[in-house]
């Protein structure tokens, strides 16, 4: 895509002596619109091509390669990193990943496969909960900021002393150490639903020099990023002494200005962030920053690099018929060069720092079927309002009339250090403001000055967010992994069946609400006391019930259920408690029940019923002749149709009433038979 809206502008001094040497790092529109475009084109072709600036999505995955180029982080970004270590010991994988090749301000938020995670004070991942299954910490993260003298990761040294020592500090490298414990096969996809975690993080990056305070600190001001880039070995390779700092101070101040967005809140005018690699094309990096902050770099007569901030400055130079030698005007009404609308793409922090489309500025279909749009695509822009302001400027500049001027030169009308000049050339232009878009050429032989530009208004940078910003597109909502659904309608019924020999045995039959034919269910049971551990069985899809194995007769059990799908399980349901009963038929009642009192005791006598399922009798006492509220004092086992007795001791003195209850092997009771009163002395 070409056009004024996509290219940072330049005003260059005629006194430049090293323009060809510096233009590669200025990232300016003079390469396309100036007279030296062809010459510098041949120079650039002679250089080795550089990798382009990475898109935000390029930082989604951690890079594994032999010697990666150092990543540089400006402002706040979300990115993965470059592996420098990956080994396993005792079932635990140790990852060391470099996220930035320099000192950073800090890690803001860690992600594992785009799931935001929370760490405790020791670095253990405590949320989402699946990384901490059954309170076992499977993942732990530690970080280094990239200080000049860093500290090696001690746990890695302990596990791999032969290949990682205290000398492996990573000085000047911001890094992250993550260990991941192995989960048992049954729980693996519950703990790691996306397989081995892929780490990324939101990072506050480079500490930048601020000429306003003469200090170095973290900042998201794009003008300060560009100043750093011009003086870094990855950009202009200049020094601060080569920069005209008053201009840079003004550009930083403009970047810090507050603007109102569509929600009524405020944000900084030119704030953003990006990351690139040390071997990325410095021209493209510079062009990205210049475009994002509306910066125009130029070289002064003293050889220093100045900058025009992204603001309107009232012109101080006037060109009229008295000094204009040649005047050209292009009204720019050709559909091939003008546009009906401008689209925008920016890095959206609300969408995990992915590239998103901004609202369209203008109307791409006005009275015609052919869409005429251009696109502003800038990875350093991290605000919808910021991108909309850039789109408006791009729309104005793309459709603006264009002029070319040759005028008599003198020091009073030298526009070399100006971005805006005033033109009075009636009737073609009457008191017009022109933004210079080309190199200013001064001929000392002819004493002329030549430049070209576009006609703009004094309100070029005005922006009413309430009416002009528009609504951004919807972001993709990431649905967190939920695993299999917890079973609903879970119920347990104790049932009986005849086994070999004609006896009966009890088992539990579980059922639940049907959700999907693809789900299976694990049914678990365990004795409530004296347990030897839980037992379980898995259903066969698409059945909605499953039975246990045979249960111990008369024993109390607790039961629960969970679903399985896609290799992972749901949470368990709450326990349900039941007693296993193989024989639900009570025996007959006892006969001849009586009690004889004594000193602190009573002697119970009865005759067992003629019932094949009789196994014994429960003996009760009460202070009244009612079974309700009676106390069980003993259980005596015996045979059907036989006389039986039992001495119960430890009774308190007084008149008592006894009751004898026959039971079967499952503990199912017959009706109580009263013995009458007896006296305990």
N, C-alpha and C positions, 0 to 999 in steps of 0.2 A: 504494500500500500504506500503510495506517495502522497505528497501534499503538505502544505504549510502547517496543517494541524498536527502532523506527526513528527516534525523536525524541529529540534531546538534551534533558536535563531542566533545570529552572531553579528556583532558590529566590530570590525577589525580596523586597527589604526594603520594609516598609510606609512607610518614610520616603522612598521614591523620589520624586524631583520631576521627573525627565526620562525616565521609563520609556518613554513613547511614542516619544521621540526616539531612544533607544538600542536599544530592543527589535529594531528592524529589523536591527541588526548583531550581536545576541547569538545568533541562531539557536537558539532554545530552545523547549521543549515548552509553555511558557506560552501561546503563540499558539493552541494547540489545547485545552489543559486549563484555562487560567486564565480569570479573569473578564474580561480585556481582549481576549479573542480576537476578538470581533465588531468591537470598535472598531478594532483594528489591521488587521483584514481590510479595512475600508473605506479605511484609510490606504494599505495596500499596493496596492489596486486603483487608487488615484489616481496611482500612480507608473508610469513607463514600464516595461514588462516587460523584464527582463534576460535575456540568453542563459544557458542552463543550464551547469553544469560539464561540460567535455568528457569523454567516455569515453576510455580509453586508445587505442582504435582510431581515434578522431578525429585522433590525431597520427601516423597512418601515412603520410600523403601531404603533400608540401610544398604550401602554399597559394599560389595566384596570384590576387591581387586588388589593387585600387588602393591602398587604405589599410587594411590589417588592424589590428585591435586588438592591443596588445602582449601577447605570451604571458608568463605568470608561472610559473616552475618552482620548486616546493618539494620538497626532498629529491631522491631519485634517480628519474628517469623516463626512458623511451624515447620520443622524439618526433621528428617532422620539423619543418619551419620554414616561414617565409614568404619568398617570393622578393622581393628588392629589385633584382636585376640578373640578366639572362639575355641574353647576346649571343654572336655567333659571329665569329671572325676567323681566316682562314687554315685553315679546317677544324677549328678547336678551339672548343668551346662553353664559355663562362665563366658559372658560376652563383655568385651570392652570396645566401646564405639566412640570415635571422635566426632563431635558434632560441629566444632568450629576450630579453625587453625589459629586461634588467638584468644586472648583474655576476653571473657564475656561478663556481662552484668549478672546474669543468673538464669536458672531454669524456672520458668513460670508454671508450667503444667506438663506433666508427663502423660503420654498416651501409649497404650498397647493395642495395636490394630484399631486405632481411632477410637478406642474406649478411654475416656478420661479416667485416670486412676488417682487414688489417694494413698499417701504413704504415712506410716507412723514415724515417731522420732528416730527409729533405727533403720528406716528405709524399707520396711516390710510393706508390700502392697496389701492394704486392708479393704479396698473397694475398687472395683466390683467384688462382691463376696465370693465369686467362683474361683478367684485366685487365692483364696484363703479357706479352702474346703475343710470342714470339721476342725476349724481353728488351727490348721497346719499351714504355715506360711510357705507357699510354693515359690513366690517371686519376691526378690529383694533388689532394690536399686540404690546405688551410691553415685555421687557426681563429683567432678572437679571443674573449677571455673577457668582453668588455664593460666594460673599464676606463673610468674617467672621461675619460681622454684616450687614445683608441685610435690605431692605425696603419692607414692605408689599405693596401689590397692593391696592391703595386707592379706586379705583372704585369698587372693589369687596367688600371692607369693607363697602362702602356706601350702596350697594345694599343688602348685607347679613350681617348686623351687629351682628345678633344673633349667627352666626356660623363661621364668619371670622373676626378676629380683628387685631389690630396692632401687636399682639404677633405672628401672623402667618407670620413671616418674611422669613422663609426658609433659615436660616443661612447656608452657605456652600453648597447651592444647586443652580446650574445653572438652571433657569426656564424660562418659557414663559407664558404670559397671553394673551389669544386671546378671543375677544368677537365677536359674529356673530349675527347680527340683522336679524329678520325674514322678509323675502320678501313676498309680496302678492302672492297669489296662481298663478296669471297670469304671474308673473315674476320669480317665484321661480327657475325654471330650467334654466332661463337665468342668474340669479345671481349665483346660485349654481348648475352648470351642472353636478357635481359629488356628489350631495347631500351635507351633512354637511362637511365642509373642514377638511381634514386630514393633520395635520401639521407635517413637518419635517424640518430639517435645516442642512446646512453645518456648522460645528463647529470647531473652533480652540480650542483644548482641554487643557489638563493638563499643568501646569507650572512645568518644570523639573529642577532639580539641575544639574548644569554643573561644574564639578571639574576643568575645565580649567580656568574658571573665578570666581569660588566659588560664583556664583549668581544663582538665580532661575528665569527662564523665559520660555516662550513658545518655543518649538522646535519640529521639525519633525525628529530629529536624532534618529535612532532606538537604538543605543548604549546607549544613555541617557535614553530612555524609559526602557531598560533592567536594567540599574543601579537603576532607580526609583523602578522598579518591585521587585528587589532583596531586597530593603530596605523598602518596603511598607508592611502594614498588610495584603494585598491581595496577596502577593507573598512570598518572602524569609523571611520576618520578621526580617531581619538583620539591622544593623546600618551602617552608612558610615565608622565607625571605623573598621568594619569587611571587608571592601572592599580594595583591593590593588589598590589605585587610579591611580598610574602611568599607569597601564594597561588600565584602563577605559578612561584615557585622550587620550591615543593612539587610542583606538577603536573609540572614538568620532571624532578624527581628520581624521581617515580613512573614517568614514561615511560622513564627510563634503567634501571629495575630489570630484572634478568635473570629470564627464565622458561625452563622446560624444555619442549622440543617433543617430538613423538612419536619422533624419531630419537635422543633422548637428548642432543642438543646444546642450547645455550642461545641465546637471542635477547633483544632488548630488548622490554619490555612494550608500549610504544606508540610504535613507529617506523613510518614509512611515507613516502609521497611522492605528489604529484599536480601537475598543471599546469592552469591555467585562463587565461582572457583578462581583460584589464583591464576589459572591459565585461560580464564574467560576473556573474550575480546574486550580490551579496555575502552575502545570507542563505543561499543554497544552498551557497556555498563554506564559510561558517562552520559550517553544519549538518553538512557532510561531515566537517570536521576535529573538531568536537565529538563526533560519533558515533564516529569512529575512535579517539579517545583517551578516551572516556567522560567528557568534560568537561561541567561544569555551570557556566555563567556567571551571575553575579548582580550586582546593584548594591547597594553598601553605603550606609549612612546618610550617609557623607561624600561620596557621589557617585562613588567609585572603583569600578572593575569588578574584582571578585574571581572566583575560579574554584575549584570543587571538583574535585579530581583523581579519576581513575578508580580509586578504592580504597575499601575499607570503613573507616569511622571510627566507633569506638564512640560511641553517642549520649550526650550530656550533658544532654539535656532529657527530662523525664518528664511524661507526661500520664496522669492516672488519674481515678477517679470524683470526686475532690475538686475538680478544676478543669475537667473536661469538662462542657460544657453540652449539646452535641448530638453524637451518635455514629451513624454509618451504616456498615454493613458489607455489601459485595457479595462473596459467596464466589467469583464468577466461574467458574461451572460450566456456563455456557451454551455449547454448541458453536459458536454464531455469534461468540463473542468469544475463545474459547480455541483453542489449536492443539495438534496432535499432534507437529509437527516444525517445524524452522526450516531453511531453505535459505540458502546464502551465496554471494555472488559478490565476488571480490576481484581485484586486479591481481597477476598472477603473474610475478615476475621470471624464473623458469625457463622461461617460455613467451614470451620476448621482450616482457614487460610487457603482455601481452594479458589481457583479462578471462576468468577461469576460474571454474568452479563448485567450491565446497568440498564436503566430505563433508556429508551431511545429518545434522543433530543431532536425535535423536529418531527416532520411527517414524511415518511419515505414514499408515500403515494399521494401526490397532490396533482390531480387533474391528468394523470397519465398512468399507464400500466407498468412502466419500467421503474424498478426500484433504483434510486440513485442515492447511495449512502457511502460513507467512509467509516472507518473504525479506529478508535483510539484504544490501543491495547498496551497497558503499562503495569508490570508486575510490582512496581514500587508503590503504587497507589492502593491504600487499604481502607478507603472510605467511599461510600456511594456518593456523598455530597461532593467530595474531591473530584471524583471521576466525572460527575455531571458538570462541574465548573470547567473541566478540561474539554468536555464535549461541546459546550457552548462556545468556548474560544475557538475550537477547531471548526465549528460551523461558521462562525463569523469570518475567520481567516480564509476558509476555503471559498467563500462566496464574495469576499471583499474585492473591490476594484483595485487594480495594480498599476503602479506608476513607475517610471524610470526617469531619473533626473541627471542632467549634467549642468553644473553651475560654475560660475567663477569662484575660485578658491581664495579665501583669506582666513586668518586665524579666528575671526569673529563668527564665521559660519562653518567652521570645521565640525562635522557631525560624528567624528570618529568615536567619541565617548558617549554618544546619545543613542537611545533606543527609539525615541519619538521625536519627530521634527514637524514644523508647521509649513504648509504649502499654500501660497496664494497665487493662483494662475487662472484668473477669470477669462472666459466663462466656463472653462473645463473644470476647474476646481476653485472653489471660493472658500478660503480660510479652512483648509482641510488638515486633519492630523494624519500623519503617515508613520506607520511602524516600519522601520528599516529591516529588511529581510536578507540583505546581501552584504558582501564585503564592500566597505567604503574604499574606493580607489581614488588616490590623489596623484595628479600629474603635476610635478613641479616644473616640467618643461612648458606645459601649456597653462599652468596655474588654474587647473580645473579640478573639481571633485565630482565623482560619479557614484551613484548608488541607486538601488531600487527598493520598493516597499509596497505595502498595502494600505489602503485608506481605512482608518478605524475611527471610532468615536471616543470621547473622553471617558465614557462609561463602559469601556471595554471589559473591565474586570468586575463590574457590578453583577450581582447575582441574587435573585429573590428565591430562596429555597422553597418557600411556601407554594409558589406558582411554577417554578422552573425545574425543581429537582426531580419530580416524578417519583413513582414508587418502584423500588428495586424488585427484581424477580424473586420468586420463592426459592429458598435454599433447600437442598436435599436433606430430609430428616433421616438421620441414622437411627435405625431401630436396634436397641441393644439386644444381644443374644438372650433369649428367655428360656432356652432348653425345652424339654418336654413339659406339657401342662400338668399341673397337679390333678390327680384323679378327683372326680366329684361323684357324689352318690355312693360312696364306699360303704358297704355293709357286710357283716359276717353272720353266718347262721351255722350253729353246731348241728351236724346231722350224724345219723348212725347207719351202719350197714352190717349185714351178716357176713362173718368171715368163716374160714374153715373151722369145722367142729361145731358149727351152729351158734357160736357166740357172736356178740355184736361188738363193734368198735366205733369210736367217735372220730369225726374229722370236721374241719372247718371249711365251709364253702364261702368264698369271697365273690362279690359282684360289684359293679360300678357302672356309671353312665358311659354310653358309647360316644367317643369323640372322633376317632379316625381308625380306619382299617389298618393303618401302618404302625400303630402303637402296640407295644406289648407291655405287660404289667408284671411287676415283681411283688409277690405276696409273702410277707414275713411274719413268723410267729415265734414266741419265746415264753417260757414259764415265768410267772411273776415272782416266784421264789425258788431258790435252789436250782437256778437255771444253769444249763450246760452250754448256753450260747444260742443265738438265734438260728433258725432254719428258714429257708425260703424256697419258692418255686416260681417259675416264670410262665406266664400264660402264652397261648398260641394265638396270634392275630388271625382273624378279627374277633375272636371270642371275648365276651365281656364277663367271664367268670372263670375262676380257677379254684381247685381244692387243695387242701394241705394233705400231708401224710397223716397216718393214724396218730391220735393224741392219747396221752396218758389219761385213763378214765378218772374222773373226779378231780382233775388238776386244773387250776386256773391259768389261763394264757392271756397274753396281750398280742394284738394283731395290728398290722399297718400295711400300707400299699403305696407303691410309686410307679410312675409310668416311665417307659423307655422309648426313645425315638431318635434315629440318626446317630446312635452311639452314645447319647447322653441321657441322663435320667432327670426326672423332676424331683422336687422335695418330697419327703415322706408325708403321708397323711398323719393325723393325730392317732394315737393308739386307741383301740377298742378292746375291752377286757371281757372275756367269757370263760365259763367253766366247761370243760369237756365232759359230756354225759353220753356214755354208751348205751345205758338202759334207762329209758324214760318212764318205765312202768313201775310204780311203787309196789312193794310186797304187801301181803295182808297184814292186819293189825295183830299185835300180841294179845294173849289171853292170860287170865290169872295174875294180873299185875298187882303187886303189893310191896309195901316197904315196912320194915321193922326198925324202930328207932333204937339208938344206943348212945353211948358217951361220945359225943362229937362225931357220930357217924350214923349211917342208915344202910340197911341191907335190902337191896332191890331183888325181887323174884318175879319171874314171868315165864310164860311158855311161848316159844317162837311160832310163828304162823307156818302153815303147811304150804309155803311158797318157794318155788325152786330158786328164785332170785333173791331170797333173804340172805343177808350176810352178817347182820348184827343189829344192835339196838342202841339208840342214844338215850341217856338218862338225864332227866331234868328235875330241878326243885324250884319251888316258889313259896312265898309266904302266904299266898292266897290260893284258892282252889280254881285257878284259871291258868291256862297254858300261856296266854299272852304275858310276856314279861318274864317267863321262866328262864332259869339259868342252866346251861348245859354243864353237867358235872362229870360225865364219863361217857365213853363209848365202849360197848362190849360186843365182840364178834363171836358168832356162833353158827350152828347149823339149823336148818328148817326143822320144825316139829319137835324141837328138843326143849327140855326145861333148862332155864339158865338163871344165874344169879350174879350179883356183884355188890361188894361192900364198898361204899363210898365214904371216905373219911374226910376230915377237915371241915365238917359242917358246924355252923354256929348253933348254940342252944336255942330251943324254942320249938313251936309247933310248925311243921313243914308239910308241904303237899308235893307228892311225886308224880312224874309222868314218864311213860316209856314209849319210845317211837321206833318202830321197825324201819330199817333202811335196806336198799339194795346195793350192789357193787358200785354204782355210780353216785351213791349218796342221796338218791331220791327217796324221800321219806313217806311213810304211811301216816295215817292220822294218829294223833297222840292219844294214849290210853292213860287215864288217871288212876293212881294207886290209892287215893284217899290220903288222910292225914297221918302223920307220925310225929313223935316227940323226940327231939334231940336233947340229951341232958349233958 
